[in-house]
Amino acid sequence: MNQLPIFVNMKGRKILLVGEGEAYEAKRRFIERSGAICTDNADEAKIAFVAIENEERAIAKADHLKSQGLLVNVVDRPAHCEFTTPAVIERDPLLIAIGTGGASAGLAKAIRQRLEQLLPQNLGVLAKALFAARGAIKKRWDDASQRRRAIDTALQSGAMLDPFSANSANNVETWIDGGDEDYKNRVEVICLTSPEPDDMTLNMARLLGEADIIYHDDDISDAVLNRARADAQRMTGELGNQTNALVINLRYCKSWREGTSCNPNQCRVRDDMIAAMKVTL
């Protein structure tokens, strides 16, 4: 990852915009959608967009603004950008940004268009309902790990708060009042059949993304480990005693290490390990 993906609160703050033509107008609309205010005074801003059509003039202006300490984006000239702007899907307050680091705005747009067709319009309503219920959720599940597990479970496909369900926002209060599920210790083994994350099953990817604690072989690839939550604990060695956690043992399948085929969903080694781990915990 060569860029830091962050969302910056810009409402009421000023952004410098210089240039002309269609690119200028497109950036003006983009800035104003965020609640920011366009200005032509560099002294009032910390972020700048340069939408000048002439390349020599654009680069010269960008270099001048950088020397003044502004963070600069030069439209359609990624080599001279200090930041890039993503393709955006908006379901207020839910915001999904798709970036390619300036490699291809067309690719980002194509992915956005595909995702727009998949994501319901009411996702923002669900986000607002969950935000409004934060106090009640913390009261219902006072332990942070249990609370995270409860939310993860409720948001799964077909569950009460399934983001792709039309009525999920209306179910938040019912979910909090009636959630009798046990969100304590849970142990799972993920037997990988290759170091490539794209070879994981959907269930493997989901479990890895939900895990609180990950025990893994020393040679598990970073590409796979990076599919986990950033705040998940990563450990090597023997399992310890854990509470209120989803614990994952991430390892390469023995059959794969030996060069033979293995179906991770029918792995006998995996089933034996789960039984042993439950005894350990």
Secondary structure, DSSP 8 states (H G I E B T S, - for coil): --S-------TT-EEEEEE-HHHHHHHHHHHHHTT-EEES-GGG-SEEEEE-SSHHHHHHHHHHHHHTT-EEEETT-GGG-SS---EEEEETTEEEEE--TTS-HHHHHHHHHHHHHHS-TTHHHHHHHHHHTHHHHHHH--SHHHHHHHHHHHTSTTSTT-TTSTTGGGGHHHHHHH-----S-EEEEEEESSS-GGGS-HHHHHHHHH-SEEEE-TT--HHHHTTS-TTSEEE-SS-----S-EEEEEEE-HHHHTT----GGG-HHHHHHHHHHHHH-
